[in-house]
Amino acid sequence: MSSEPQRASRLATSPEYVDKLRAAVRVCLPGQDPIDGIFSLSRSTPLRPGPETILDLLNGPLRTIPFILDEAMDVLLITRVNIDWAMAGLGVEPPLISPPVIGLTREESVHVTFNDGRQIDGLIQLEPPNGIHRASDFLNGPQDFFPLRTRIGVLFVNKARVRDTHVRMLPARN
């Protein structure tokens, strides 16, 4: 049986099917290897014109995020607070990844250690609104996830899953 009839069958039996945009993502959960799948994003958001982004979804009010695992449409319901990090998959269009950066003023080099001991180096991009000029101000902001530019791409890191962040005293990139 092909996956298209299975999908149509599932959609027909779903009590409330909502047309959403699909974005390939890689998600890392505590103590596990990253897994690939799909997040479903709303076609619009009250935050700004345009579709919901992966970062909007991660910083939104949902406690549990549906994560489509494969062509058979198997779904893993991931508890948002337990996501270490997520990143967009190859080919995902920028408007679905994160809101545009409005006024990048500088970047700070950091070394992030997660609660399970895994580590990664990257750059935090600081924006001028609200007088955020230091990594500590940025990390104390209200959003649960923040973008971290790394050698493997931009990760959306869950602040609650970070044990510590070492700010490297390299010359800041302006």
C-alpha positions as CSV (number, residue, x, y, z in Angstrom):
1,M,0.0,0.0,0.0
2,S,1.5,3.3,-1.0
3,S,2.0,6.1,1.6
4,E,-0.4,8.5,-0.2
5,P,-3.5,6.3,0.3
6,Q,-2.4,5.8,4.0
7,R,-2.1,9.6,4.4
8,A,-5.5,10.2,2.7
9,S,-7.1,7.5,4.9
10,R,-5.6,9.1,8.1
11,L,-6.7,12.6,7.1
12,A,-10.2,11.4,6.3
13,T,-10.5,9.9,9.8
14,S,-8.9,12.8,11.6
15,P,-11.5,14.6,13.7
16,E,-10.1,18.1,12.9
17,Y,-7.6,18.3,10.1
18,V,-5.8,21.6,9.9
19,D,-3.9,22.5,6.8
20,K,-0.3,23.3,7.9
21,L,3.1,23.9,6.4
22,R,5.7,21.1,6.9
23,A,9.3,21.8,7.8
24,A,11.9,19.2,8.0
25,V,13.8,19.3,11.4
26,R,16.4,17.5,13.4
27,V,15.7,17.3,17.1
28,C,18.0,16.3,19.9
29,L,16.4,14.9,23.1
30,P,18.4,14.3,26.3
31,G,20.9,11.5,26.1
32,Q,19.9,10.4,22.6
33,D,21.2,10.9,19.1
34,P,19.4,13.5,17.0
35,I,16.4,12.3,15.1
36,D,14.9,13.7,11.8
37,G,11.3,14.4,11.2
38,I,8.8,17.1,10.4
39,F,7.1,19.9,12.4
40,S,3.8,21.2,11.2
41,L,3.6,25.0,11.2
42,S,0.6,27.3,11.0
43,R,0.2,29.3,7.8
44,S,-0.1,32.5,9.8
45,T,0.9,33.8,13.2
46,P,-0.4,36.7,15.3
47,L,3.2,37.7,15.9
48,R,3.8,39.2,12.4
49,P,2.8,38.8,8.8
50,G,3.7,35.5,7.4
51,P,3.8,31.9,8.5
52,E,4.7,30.5,11.9
53,T,8.4,29.6,12.1
54,I,10.2,26.7,13.8
55,L,11.5,29.1,16.4
56,D,7.9,30.5,16.9
57,L,6.7,26.9,17.5
58,L,9.4,26.1,20.0
59,N,8.8,29.4,21.9
60,G,5.0,29.0,21.7
61,P,2.5,27.9,24.4
62,L,2.3,24.2,23.3
63,R,3.6,21.8,26.0
64,T,3.6,18.9,23.5
65,I,4.7,19.3,19.9
66,P,3.7,16.7,17.3
67,F,6.8,15.4,15.5
68,I,6.1,13.4,12.3
69,L,8.7,10.6,12.1
70,D,8.3,9.1,8.6
71,E,6.3,8.7,5.4
72,A,3.7,6.5,7.3
73,M,2.9,9.7,9.3
74,D,3.8,8.1,12.6
75,V,3.9,10.9,15.2
76,L,6.1,11.3,18.3
77,L,4.6,13.7,20.7
78,I,7.6,15.5,22.2
79,T,7.4,17.4,25.4
80,R,8.8,20.8,24.5
81,V,10.7,21.3,27.7
82,N,12.7,18.1,27.1
83,I,14.1,19.2,23.7
84,D,17.8,20.0,24.0
85,W,17.9,21.6,20.6
86,A,16.3,21.6,17.2
87,M,17.5,22.7,13.8
88,A,15.9,23.2,10.4
89,G,16.5,20.4,7.8
90,L,18.0,20.9,4.4
91,G,15.8,22.8,2.0
92,V,13.6,24.5,4.5
93,E,12.9,28.0,3.3
94,P,14.2,30.9,5.6
95,P,10.7,32.3,6.3
96,L,9.8,28.9,8.0
97,I,13.0,28.8,10.1
98,S,13.0,32.0,12.2
99,P,11.8,35.6,12.1
100,P,14.2,37.9,10.3
101,V,17.0,39.5,12.4
102,I,16.2,43.2,12.4
103,G,19.3,44.9,13.7
104,L,22.1,42.6,14.5
105,T,24.7,44.7,16.5
106,R,27.2,42.0,17.5
107,E,27.9,38.4,18.0
108,E,29.4,36.7,21.1
109,S,31.3,33.5,21.0
110,V,30.1,30.9,23.5
111,H,30.7,27.4,24.6
112,V,27.4,25.7,25.7
113,T,27.2,22.7,28.0
114,F,23.9,20.8,28.1
115,N,22.6,19.1,31.3
116,D,23.7,15.7,29.9
117,G,27.3,16.9,29.4
118,R,27.2,17.3,25.6
119,Q,28.9,20.5,24.5
120,I,28.8,22.8,21.4
121,D,30.5,26.0,20.4
122,G,28.7,28.8,18.6
123,L,27.8,32.5,18.2
124,I,24.9,34.3,19.9
125,Q,23.6,37.1,17.8
126,L,22.6,40.1,19.8
127,E,20.0,42.5,18.6
128,P,19.6,46.1,19.8
129,P,16.0,46.1,21.0
130,N,15.5,46.4,24.7
131,G,19.2,47.3,25.3
132,I,20.4,43.7,25.0
133,H,24.1,44.0,24.6
134,R,25.5,41.2,26.7
135,A,25.1,37.4,26.4
136,S,23.7,37.3,30.0
137,D,20.9,39.8,29.2
138,F,20.1,37.8,26.1
139,L,20.0,34.4,27.9
140,N,17.8,35.9,30.7
141,G,15.2,37.0,28.1
142,P,11.7,35.5,28.2
143,Q,12.0,33.1,25.2
144,D,12.7,29.4,26.1
145,F,14.7,28.8,22.9
146,F,17.5,30.9,21.4
147,P,19.3,30.6,18.1
148,L,23.0,29.6,18.3
149,R,25.0,29.8,15.1
150,T,27.3,26.7,15.0
151,R,29.6,24.9,12.5
152,I,26.7,22.5,11.7
153,G,24.1,25.3,11.3
154,V,21.8,27.3,13.4
155,L,20.5,25.4,16.5
156,F,17.5,26.5,18.5
157,V,18.8,25.8,22.0
158,N,16.4,25.2,25.0
159,K,17.7,27.4,27.8
160,A,16.2,25.0,30.4
161,R,18.4,22.2,29.1
162,V,21.6,24.2,29.3
163,R,23.9,23.6,32.4
164,D,26.2,26.5,31.6
165,T,27.3,28.9,28.9
166,H,30.9,30.0,28.8
167,V,31.2,33.4,27.1
168,R,34.6,33.5,25.4
169,M,36.5,36.7,25.7
170,L,37.3,37.0,22.0
171,P,36.9,40.3,20.2
172,A,33.2,40.7,19.6
173,R,32.1,40.7,15.9
174,N,30.3,43.9,15.1
